[in-house]
Amino acid sequence: MSTLIVLSPLPTPLVSQWLSARLGRSDFHIIGAGEVSEPELAQALGEAELLLGDYTFQRQIDEAFLASAPRLKFVQQPSVGYQHIDLEACRRRGVQVANTPGVNDAAVAEHTLMLALMLLRHALFAHNQTSAGAWAQQELLWNQGVYELNQKTYGIVGMGRIGRELAKRLHPFGTRTIYFDVNRLPAETEAELHVQYKPLDHLLRLADVVSLHVPLTDATRGLIGAKELALMKFSAILINVARGECVDEAALAQRLREKKLAGAGLDVFSHEPIATDNPLLGQENVVLTPHIAGATAEVRQRVVEMAVGNVARVLGGEAPRFVLNA
């Protein structure tokens, strides 16, 4: 009987139910990491062949972890991100790793748009003032200023699946959309998406709104620091829905305090859950959300279908899909 360890905070009865429905049988054993003691988990890992990874990224799958799971053959990460998994270490040990690509593209694009509109319209300030019984109409109109997305220059950093979904949604708003990516799109794709390529420093100088849609790599860690922020207009907005480590949070907070940036919207942070001393906390011109851009009900359904379906394929003797380290 195969053993599956679930590292994510998912109810194991539901996982068992989903797998049984896919396989038409229940000849497997499931253990939830959060439902047993650490010694019991260590013992279970010694027997486990399959692993459902941790979508909170708290449990690392590295060389030390793999040494404690000598029979492990397959890791299914129930998310797009997998920065907590050492793919090369897994490859050396013959452990295949798969993720769930594309499940949250539309959700993250929508969340990005929401943050941009909230910041342009000072929606959070307007809500707080109005719900407290204040009528801040004049202050919003004349002191702070509310703005349209229409005719703004929007800069997309990272034109992968999410970046492209965002570009599709920006066109009806009437934006001039520019983008930077290490791999420039073909001319026909640029025309289809109504986007123009710009080097990163040019994009930062030109854009009224900049949003990040890049994976976390050595090249993107600290991608937006003090130097890059200094290139942006004082009236510009920065949005990060990629990974927290892509932005120097201290430099961003200082820029905002000095009124050298109009606002920022962040769904991801260098430490999650967000640290109580994070310099971005408490600033009026910032909208913060707890890493939920891709966490809609529809996304959860797609993740379950893809991740559990892939585990079922392996249990059924088939090759897994979406392998990252083949």
VMD Tcl script that draws the C-alpha trace (Angstrom):
set ca {
  {0.00 0.00 0.00}
  {1.40 3.39 -1.03}
  {1.81 6.13 1.59}
  {1.04 9.77 0.75}
  {2.20 12.55 3.10}
  {0.23 15.81 2.91}
  {2.38 18.78 3.95}
  {-0.23 21.42 3.07}
  {-2.89 22.32 5.66}
  {-5.52 20.26 3.86}
  {-8.00 17.90 5.56}
  {-6.77 14.39 4.79}
  {-10.31 12.89 4.65}
  {-11.10 15.19 1.75}
  {-7.84 14.33 -0.01}
  {-8.64 10.65 0.47}
  {-12.14 11.20 -0.89}
  {-10.85 13.06 -3.95}
  {-8.24 10.38 -4.68}
  {-10.67 7.52 -4.20}
  {-13.11 9.15 -6.60}
  {-10.37 9.51 -9.22}
  {-8.94 6.02 -8.79}
  {-12.06 4.05 -8.01}
  {-10.25 2.43 -5.10}
  {-8.76 3.27 -1.68}
  {-5.62 1.15 -1.43}
  {-3.42 3.98 -0.20}
  {-2.55 5.49 3.17}
  {-2.68 9.26 3.76}
  {-1.00 11.12 6.63}
  {-1.41 14.84 7.22}
  {1.69 16.59 8.56}
  {-0.45 18.84 10.74}
  {-2.39 15.93 12.21}
  {0.52 13.97 13.72}
  {3.45 14.70 16.01}
  {6.87 15.46 14.54}
  {8.26 12.03 15.59}
  {5.25 10.36 13.96}
  {5.76 12.43 10.83}
  {9.44 11.51 10.71}
  {8.53 7.84 10.92}
  {5.90 8.20 8.20}
  {8.36 10.00 5.91}
  {10.63 7.00 6.12}
  {7.91 4.96 4.37}
  {6.34 7.58 2.10}
  {6.54 7.23 -1.68}
  {4.37 10.25 -2.52}
  {4.19 13.76 -1.15}
  {1.66 16.56 -1.51}
  {3.76 19.69 -0.95}
  {3.14 22.73 1.24}
  {1.38 25.61 -0.50}
  {2.32 27.91 2.40}
  {6.02 27.31 1.52}
  {6.88 26.83 5.22}
  {8.09 23.21 4.96}
  {11.24 23.09 2.87}
  {11.95 20.09 0.66}
  {15.72 20.12 0.56}
  {18.62 17.67 0.87}
  {18.05 17.13 4.59}
  {14.33 16.53 4.09}
  {14.97 14.10 1.25}
  {17.45 12.16 3.39}
  {14.61 11.50 5.83}
  {12.41 10.14 3.02}
  {14.50 7.49 1.26}
  {11.54 5.87 -0.52}
  {10.11 9.12 -1.90}
  {9.53 9.07 -5.66}
  {7.12 11.91 -6.42}
  {6.29 15.36 -5.03}
  {3.15 17.14 -6.19}
  {3.21 20.83 -5.26}
  {-0.39 22.15 -5.06}
  {0.54 25.63 -6.30}
  {2.31 27.39 -9.13}
  {5.22 28.46 -6.89}
  {7.84 25.95 -5.78}
  {10.74 28.06 -4.47}
  {10.84 26.00 -1.26}
  {11.73 22.85 -3.19}
  {15.31 22.03 -4.20}
  {14.64 20.66 -7.67}
  {18.23 19.62 -8.29}
  {18.46 17.71 -5.00}
  {15.21 15.94 -5.91}
  {16.53 15.11 -9.38}
  {19.72 13.60 -7.94}
  {17.64 11.32 -5.74}
  {15.29 10.33 -8.55}
  {12.35 12.28 -7.11}
  {10.09 13.90 -9.68}
  {8.49 17.23 -8.76}
  {5.38 18.67 -10.41}
  {3.38 21.84 -9.84}
  {0.04 23.19 -11.05}
  {0.90 25.70 -13.78}
  {-1.67 28.13 -15.09}
  {-4.33 27.56 -12.44}
  {-4.31 31.11 -11.05}
  {-3.37 33.24 -14.07}
  {-6.75 34.97 -14.39}
  {-7.15 35.37 -10.62}
  {-3.79 37.08 -10.15}
  {-4.39 39.34 -13.15}
  {-7.73 40.42 -11.69}
  {-6.19 41.03 -8.26}
  {-3.49 43.17 -9.85}
  {-6.10 45.28 -11.58}
  {-8.02 45.63 -8.33}
  {-4.92 46.94 -6.51}
  {-4.16 49.38 -9.32}
  {-7.70 50.78 -9.31}
  {-7.86 50.99 -5.51}
  {-4.62 52.98 -5.41}
  {-5.50 55.27 -8.30}
  {-8.88 56.05 -6.71}
  {-7.62 56.12 -3.09}
  {-10.38 53.62 -2.39}
  {-9.04 52.45 0.98}
  {-8.75 56.00 2.33}
  {-12.21 56.85 0.97}
  {-13.72 53.77 2.60}
  {-12.07 54.38 5.99}
  {-13.15 58.02 6.05}
  {-16.72 57.36 4.93}
  {-17.27 54.39 7.24}
  {-16.09 56.56 10.14}
  {-18.75 59.14 9.30}
  {-16.40 61.64 7.63}
  {-17.14 63.14 4.21}
  {-13.74 63.42 2.51}
  {-15.04 64.36 -0.92}
  {-13.15 67.65 -1.17}
  {-9.92 66.17 0.18}
  {-10.06 63.32 -2.33}
  {-10.89 65.61 -5.23}
  {-8.41 68.41 -4.54}
  {-5.79 67.35 -2.01}
  {-5.11 63.72 -2.89}
  {-6.60 63.44 -6.37}
  {-8.29 60.39 -7.81}
  {-7.20 59.15 -11.20}
  {-8.36 57.02 -14.11}
  {-6.52 54.01 -15.48}
  {-7.58 55.15 -18.94}
  {-4.66 56.59 -20.96}
  {-2.12 55.71 -18.27}
  {1.15 54.00 -19.18}
  {1.13 50.59 -17.52}
  {4.38 48.64 -17.14}
  {4.27 44.85 -16.83}
  {7.48 43.28 -15.53}
  {7.40 39.62 -16.53}
  {5.33 38.61 -19.54}
  {4.60 35.00 -18.68}
  {1.10 33.57 -18.42}
  {-0.05 36.02 -15.73}
  {1.52 39.01 -17.45}
  {-0.28 38.11 -20.66}
  {-3.60 37.68 -18.90}
  {-3.13 41.12 -17.36}
  {-2.29 42.66 -20.72}
  {-5.53 41.26 -22.17}
  {-7.50 42.92 -19.38}
  {-5.69 46.24 -19.61}
  {-6.48 46.87 -23.28}
  {-10.21 47.61 -22.70}
  {-9.19 50.19 -20.07}
  {-7.39 52.19 -22.74}
  {-3.90 51.94 -21.29}
  {-0.64 52.23 -23.15}
  {0.89 48.94 -22.02}
  {4.64 48.39 -22.04}
  {6.49 45.35 -20.76}
  {9.88 43.95 -19.87}
  {10.85 40.30 -19.94}
  {14.18 38.54 -20.32}
  {12.66 36.89 -23.40}
  {11.02 39.36 -25.74}
  {7.73 38.23 -27.27}
  {7.40 37.68 -31.02}
  {6.15 40.75 -32.89}
  {2.83 39.11 -33.69}
  {2.22 38.31 -30.00}
  {3.05 41.89 -29.02}
  {0.53 43.12 -31.57}
  {-2.11 40.67 -30.37}
  {-1.65 41.77 -26.74}
  {-1.30 45.47 -27.63}
  {2.01 45.75 -25.77}
  {5.39 47.33 -26.48}
  {8.74 46.02 -25.24}
  {10.97 48.30 -23.16}
  {14.19 47.67 -21.23}
  {13.50 47.59 -17.50}
  {15.05 50.98 -16.72}
  {13.05 52.61 -19.52}
  {9.86 50.96 -18.33}
  {10.37 52.20 -14.78}
  {10.89 55.77 -15.99}
  {7.84 55.76 -18.25}
  {5.16 53.85 -16.36}
  {2.40 55.33 -14.21}
  {1.72 51.86 -12.79}
  {4.29 49.05 -12.57}
  {3.38 45.50 -11.56}
  {5.67 42.51 -11.06}
  {4.87 39.05 -12.46}
  {8.18 37.22 -12.29}
  {9.28 33.98 -10.61}
  {11.73 34.15 -7.71}
  {15.21 33.39 -9.07}
  {18.72 34.64 -8.40}
  {18.13 37.21 -11.15}
  {14.82 38.51 -9.74}
  {15.72 38.53 -6.05}
  {15.95 42.24 -5.18}
  {14.89 43.15 -8.71}
  {13.32 46.38 -7.49}
  {15.61 48.13 -5.02}
  {16.51 51.71 -4.16}
  {18.21 52.27 -7.52}
  {15.20 51.06 -9.51}
  {12.68 52.90 -7.33}
  {14.59 56.14 -7.90}
  {13.88 55.79 -11.62}
  {10.11 55.84 -11.11}
  {7.91 58.93 -11.26}
  {6.87 60.43 -7.93}
  {3.28 59.93 -9.16}
  {3.78 56.25 -9.98}
  {2.39 53.15 -8.28}
  {4.22 49.86 -7.69}
  {2.35 46.55 -7.38}
  {3.97 43.26 -6.36}
  {2.00 40.05 -6.81}
  {5.09 37.99 -7.67}
  {7.30 37.18 -4.68}
  {8.12 39.38 -1.72}
  {11.87 38.95 -2.13}
  {11.70 40.65 -5.55}
  {11.30 44.05 -3.86}
  {13.46 45.79 -1.25}
  {10.68 46.54 1.23}
  {12.74 48.97 3.31}
  {13.68 51.01 0.24}
  {10.07 50.99 -0.92}
  {8.80 52.12 2.48}
  {11.30 54.98 2.57}
  {10.30 56.08 -0.92}
  {6.65 56.14 0.13}
  {7.35 58.05 3.36}
  {9.27 60.67 1.42}
  {6.32 61.05 -1.00}
  {8.56 60.03 -3.87}
  {6.11 57.33 -4.90}
  {2.35 57.71 -4.99}
  {1.46 54.28 -3.67}
  {2.10 50.57 -3.53}
  {-0.01 47.43 -3.56}
  {1.50 44.20 -2.25}
  {0.13 40.70 -1.96}
  {3.50 39.08 -1.17}
  {6.18 39.81 1.42}
  {9.75 38.85 2.25}
  {8.49 37.09 5.37}
  {5.07 35.44 5.45}
  {2.94 35.81 7.47}
  {3.93 39.48 7.36}
  {6.28 40.47 10.18}
  {4.94 42.96 12.74}
  {7.95 45.21 12.09}
  {7.52 45.26 8.33}
  {8.21 48.88 7.30}
  {5.22 48.94 4.96}
  {2.70 48.50 7.76}
  {0.60 51.51 8.71}
  {1.23 53.64 5.64}
  {-1.81 55.35 4.17}
  {-0.81 55.03 0.54}
  {-0.34 51.26 0.65}
  {-2.80 48.42 0.08}
  {-1.70 45.08 1.55}
  {-3.33 41.68 1.07}
  {-2.22 38.35 2.65}
  {-0.95 36.44 -0.41}
  {-4.44 35.76 -1.76}
  {-4.18 37.03 -5.34}
  {-4.43 33.50 -6.66}
  {-6.63 32.06 -3.90}
  {-10.12 32.27 -5.37}
  {-12.66 29.47 -4.99}
  {-12.25 28.73 -8.69}
  {-8.48 28.46 -8.35}
  {-8.77 26.12 -5.37}
  {-11.01 23.86 -7.44}
  {-8.57 23.86 -10.34}
  {-5.61 23.19 -8.03}
  {-7.36 20.25 -6.43}
  {-8.33 18.81 -9.78}
  {-4.82 19.17 -11.19}
  {-2.80 18.17 -8.11}
  {-4.98 15.30 -6.96}
  {-5.40 14.16 -10.55}
  {-1.63 13.99 -10.93}
  {-1.21 12.03 -7.70}
  {-3.92 9.67 -8.94}
  {-2.00 9.21 -12.19}
  {1.11 8.16 -10.28}
  {-0.86 5.84 -8.00}
  {-2.41 4.34 -11.12}
  {0.98 3.64 -12.67}
  {0.92 6.51 -15.17}
  {3.55 9.18 -15.76}
  {2.81 12.48 -13.96}
  {2.16 15.69 -15.86}
  {3.80 19.11 -15.37}
  {7.09 17.67 -14.08}
  {9.59 20.42 -13.27}
  {12.79 18.38 -13.04}
  {12.39 15.61 -15.60}
}
mol new
graphics top color blue
foreach p $ca { graphics top sphere $p radius 0.5 }
foreach p [lrange $ca 0 end-1] q [lrange $ca 1 end] { graphics top cylinder $p $q radius 0.2 }
display resetview
